Amino acid sequence: MAPQGVFAIATRWQDGNYSNSGEQWKTRGGFLSGMGHFFRRDNVGNPTSEAQKAAAHIKALLEKDMPDIDVQPLIVFVDPRARLEIDNPAVPVLYADETREPNLRDYMRELSQQHITDQSVDQGKKKGDKSKSEPKQLSGIIDPEQVADALEEATII
């Protein structure tokens, strides 16, 4: 959870070469690299599916208390040695390392700027304006305590 919204983050610690196109993931490298990943059992898997399932799970937990909340999936690679080829990902794919692009810090800053711009546009519209505005990723200010309380209530056994 952040001021920009609620996020479900699938992290990857692998340091290999990977490509992503839409929802498809591939491990890049030769035969020996593939064998190494197989024996170490450190294949990247499908982080897109994992992030989407995590977001759906968090949304289901919050649904009762916060039915309109948007939970956004993200994929973050934490090892700075990871090399990614990203082509139109279904879920944003980011580096944790701030010196790499795209990275989590810059992504969150962009969301904040987009939210500020969207609010300015909405405030500037007249009541009679019938033009449709672009859908927003952020639906207002999210109270972190309300989200934490809702998650706590949903997960108490």
C-alpha positions in Angstrom: 0.0 0.0 0.0 1.2 3.4 -0.9 -0.3 6.9 -1.3 -0.6 6.1 -5.0 -2.9 3.1 -4.2 -2.8 -0.5 -3.1 -0.4 -2.8 -4.9 0.1 -6.6 -5.1 3.8 -7.1 -5.9 5.3 -10.3 -7.3 9.0 -10.1 -6.7 11.7 -12.0 -8.5 15.2 -12.5 -7.1 16.7 -14.2 -10.2 19.8 -12.7 -11.8 19.4 -14.1 -15.3 18.2 -12.8 -18.7 14.5 -12.9 -19.2 12.1 -11.6 -21.8 8.4 -10.7 -21.4 5.8 -10.0 -24.1 2.3 -9.5 -22.9 1.7 -12.4 -20.4 4.5 -14.6 -21.8 7.9 -15.1 -20.1 11.0 -16.7 -21.4 14.4 -17.4 -19.9 17.1 -16.2 -22.3 20.4 -17.9 -22.7 21.9 -21.0 -24.2 21.5 -24.7 -23.4 23.9 -24.7 -20.4 22.1 -21.7 -18.9 18.8 -23.5 -19.2 20.2 -26.6 -17.6 21.6 -24.6 -14.8 18.2 -23.0 -14.1 16.6 -26.4 -14.2 18.9 -28.0 -11.7 18.9 -25.0 -9.4 15.1 -24.8 -9.7 15.3 -21.0 -10.1 13.3 -20.5 -13.3 11.4 -17.2 -13.4 8.0 -18.9 -13.8 5.1 -16.7 -14.7 5.2 -13.5 -12.6 2.4 -11.9 -14.6 0.0 -14.6 -13.5 1.3 -14.6 -10.0 0.9 -10.8 -9.6 -2.6 -10.9 -11.1 -3.7 -13.6 -8.7 -2.2 -11.8 -5.8 -4.1 -8.6 -6.7 -7.4 -10.5 -7.1 -6.8 -12.1 -3.7 -6.1 -8.8 -1.9 -9.1 -7.2 -3.7 -11.3 -10.1 -2.4 -10.0 -9.5 1.1 -10.9 -5.8 1.0 -14.1 -6.2 -1.0 -16.4 -6.2 2.1 -15.1 -2.9 3.6 -13.8 -1.2 0.4 -15.8 -2.4 -2.6 -14.5 0.2 -5.0 -10.8 -0.2 -4.2 -8.4 -0.8 -7.1 -5.5 -3.3 -6.4 -2.8 -3.0 -9.0 -0.5 -5.9 -9.8 3.3 -5.2 -10.2 6.3 -7.3 -10.9 9.6 -6.2 -9.3 13.0 -7.8 -10.0 15.2 -7.2 -7.0 18.6 -8.5 -8.2 20.4 -5.7 -10.0 22.1 -8.3 -12.2 18.8 -9.3 -13.8 18.5 -8.4 -17.5 15.0 -7.9 -18.9 13.6 -7.5 -22.4 10.1 -6.0 -21.9 7.6 -5.7 -24.8 4.1 -4.5 -23.9 3.8 -6.2 -20.6 0.3 -7.1 -19.3 1.5 -6.0 -15.8 4.1 -3.3 -15.2 7.6 -5.0 -14.9 10.1 -2.9 -12.8 13.5 -3.1 -11.3 14.0 -2.4 -7.6 17.4 -0.8 -8.4 16.8 2.9 -8.9 19.7 3.1 -11.4 17.9 0.8 -13.8 14.9 1.6 -16.1 12.1 1.1 -15.6 12.3 1.2 -11.8 9.8 1.1 -8.9 10.7 4.6 -7.6 10.1 6.3 -10.9 6.9 4.4 -11.6 5.4 5.5 -8.3 6.5 9.1 -9.0 4.8 8.9 -12.4 1.6 7.6 -10.8 1.6 10.5 -8.3 2.1 13.0 -11.1 -0.6 11.4 -13.2 -3.0 11.5 -10.2 -2.3 15.2 -9.6 -2.8 16.0 -13.3 -6.1 14.0 -13.3 -7.4 15.9 -10.3 -6.5 19.2 -11.9 -8.4 18.2 -15.1 -11.4 17.0 -13.2 -11.5 20.3 -11.1 -11.3 22.3 -14.3 -14.3 20.7 -16.0 -17.6 22.4 -16.0 -20.7 20.6 -14.8 -22.2 20.8 -18.3 -19.2 19.3 -20.0 -20.3 16.1 -21.6 -16.8 14.9 -22.8 -15.6 11.8 -21.3 -12.4 11.8 -19.2 -9.8 9.1 -19.4 -10.2 6.4 -16.7 -8.0 7.0 -13.7 -5.6 4.5 -12.2 -6.1 6.2 -8.8 -9.5 6.7 -7.3 -8.8 9.3 -4.7 -6.9 9.3 -1.5 -6.6 6.0 0.2 -6.5 5.9 4.0 -3.7 3.4 4.9 -5.2 2.7 8.3 -8.6 1.8 6.7 -6.9 -0.6 4.3 -4.8 -2.1 7.2 -7.9 -2.5 9.3 -9.8 -4.1 6.5 -7.0 -6.6 5.8 -6.6 -7.4 9.5 -10.3 -8.0 9.8 -10.4 -10.2 6.6 -7.4 -12.4 7.7 -8.3 -13.0 11.4 -9.2 -16.6 11.8 
